[in-house]
Amino acid sequence: MRAALIRAVGALPEVGEAPEPVGEAIEILASPINPIDLAVSRGVLASGHPELPYVPGCEAVGRTADGRIVWLFGGSLGRTSDGALAERAGVGDAFTVDVPDGAEPLLAAGLGIAGLAGWLPFAWRAPLVGGENVLVLGATGSVGLVAVQTAKVLGAARVVAAGRSAAGLRRAADLGADATLQLDEAGDLVTAFKDVFDGAGPSYVFDPLWGEPGAAAVLAAAPHATIVNLGQSAGATATLSSEAVRFKDLSILGMSVYNLPAAPLAEQYRRLVEHAIAGDIRLDVEQVPLDSVADAWRRQAEGAGAKLVVVP
């Protein structure tokens, strides 16, 4: 079968022939390229990578042998065994979740890892109760843009989108952000994060960045605020004083899509896709033919803007 193949650690994928998957398999309709796919290919994850050469791709939407359209994700898929950037993929130890009726495969695929990363903090990890002042860091990529919309849909009072891309911030405003903040032009971030909430700071922080912006958000946060961290795009470490956390009684929580058990994962994925079908949440998706996977891989590494989804 035709597939993308990683032949060496750190190499771009090439299109070639791969062995057919063993056991239960699905016909791939759409498979996104995600940051985790690049991390696996570079050998930077503690879990390592599949035996070379391997098929990358940690998720996909496809058709089962009995005709169901499912989202395939989890387990060793694309991390320590062959993945889904191919014509077919083995199910193995991954989850399959039925895609709600009416969802286009391209959109349903894009709303997997990236969509859930923007959805789950507000809907599952630390659910919004309504009326929160939300700061969305890293708001200019697919994950952050879903987060902006999710916070609005689930009842936040004010949502501020913060990021470095001016075009991405304009898109965040189009999608419902009440205000935007360009991080590389904001000056002192602690002051900026407070001022954009009329001096009070955010009561909820969505943080895929960590590093300096994450630390500044902690210092700016209002008393009893919640901070949910799900990434380290701005740095793997952040310096936080004990008093900054304890005197304001802050809650700092971590989250990974990979940590959800099967039942809540399926429930939350379906909720998100249903909101997208209804038009409540939009995702900018770009279809990429398999033959262009190397170029799409480069674009993902550089920050593509739209969610890149490969179609075999």
Secondary structure, DSSP 8 states (H G I E B T S, - for coil): -EEEEB-STT---EEEE----SSSEEEEEEEE--HHHHHHHHT-STT---SSSB---SEEEEE-TTS-EEEEE-TTBTTTB--SSBSEEE-TT-EEEE--TT--HHHHHHTTHHHHHHHHIIIIIS---S--EEEEETTTSHHHHHHHHHHHHTT-SEEEEEES-HHHHHHHHHTT-SEEEEGGGSSSHHHHHHHTTTTS--SEEEES-BHHHHHHHHHH--TT-EEEE---TTBS-----HHHHHTTT-EEEE--GGGS-HHHHHHHHHHHHHHHHTTSS---EEEEEGGGHHHHHHHHHH--SSEEEEE-
